[in-house]
Amino acid sequence: MTVRVRFAPSPTGHLHVGGARTAIFNWLFAHRNRGEFIIRVEDTDQARSTLESESMVLGDLKWLGLEWQEGPDVGGPHAPYRQSERLAVYGAAAQQLLATGAAYRCFCSEEALEAKRKKAEEEARPPHYDLTCFRLSAQEVSAKLAAWAPFALRFHVPEDGDVTIDDLIRGAVTWRKESLGDFILVRSDGLPTYNFSVVVDDHDMEITHVIRAEEHLTNTHRQVLIYRALGWGVPQFAHVSLILGPDRSKLSKRHGATSVTAYADEGFLPEAMVNYLTLLGWSTPDGREIFGDDYAFENFSLDRVNSAPAVFDRQKLEWLNGQYIHDRSSAELRPLVRRFLETVAPDAWLDEAIDVVKKSVDRLTLFTEALRFVWHYDARAVSHSMDANFVTALLVEFDTHGAPKSADEFQLMIERLKKATGLKGKSLFMPLRLAVTGVEHGPELVRAVPLLESGSKVDPSIVSPRDRVAALARLLNG
Ligand code: GLU
């Protein structure tokens, strides 16, 4: 049997990192088992679902590098893949449940139900439906239908309504019949409830494994009863644990960015995100932490997914992202960095610039900061901590020999400056760094100085080392 799994987002906003992790686990599981990965959009909450959100969610999944064989955008043998377009499929299943007596029409109004719930609460009873409409005679039902009374479709929990599943992550989970009251399958507006549509779709789409968030575990009781009533086989379930923030409460906006888009905007690489999210709950068999898709496809398994909640560790994500950035060639990083950096400088120069600062950067957006010294130089601020004699010597050096264009020329310059100033080591390099780059910390001077020199030739907004020092000299010597 072909393994078929699905990710079933509700299009009510951006893709959350928790949703992304669920999608990734499904995608990896499909690959590991040479199966199929399906996207189904659960948009029956009409007030909150939008097509715009659907395309954002699909865009985020694509940005992460996920691919699916069937979905609303690519179609497939079980189309349509949007629940709002599948009402006829739910209607047929509803008819079957009505015909067998597994479900019945409920004519109770919202107000009547609310009153019943309140009463149950006052009497400290479970708030289960009191079966008023289950007990209606055929004649009573006909009379109400003839009077066009609106109704919902309610599932009747059978006597043998206990359910045990063998969850692939959590092991055996059992629910007792008594914990459930008769529940709604189709609302009076004709729209199916989540528990109903999910069962009909997972069956119709031949889903073999339902891998989803832990918050749906309790829904599984109802869903298994619906499968049984329809005489359908039940898929295997795997409920993935929650993601927590560092304070061990459920990950939320309070903890920082939660949407995949926000991480993209902050300069995280999709490969690093996928790697990190895969490790949120799954551990590799050989303990490695950095791996690509092929490794995960080969090794992913649900029995190495932890049933305990995973804690989202932003620092670890940044570290991992840094590893991916340091590992990339400048040519690979360049198009990504250009998005965050405005310069007319040609590719060859930008490649060198990226290479000079890469090791200090763990997010793409931070290239702007790391390269700020290239476009930003405040001679007045620097002049306050400079010695006029040193500046003069440096200007003479640049005017006589030109600013260094290579590491070799840089070394020769250092030798000459040592002689001219009598300084060496830190007391030479610190003022040199400040005079040329304008900042106390930054990349190696042996590369930064030639970078500024070559940059000034290709981007008119880059001030050359010589002109920086000349500006300093003017300020210091009046
Ligand atoms: N649409 C549900 C959600 O976004 C997923 C339901 C499921 O996977 O069964 O939480």
Residues whose N, C-alpha, C, O or C-beta is under 5 A from the ligand:
A	BS01	LIG	A8 P9 S10 E42 V198 R212
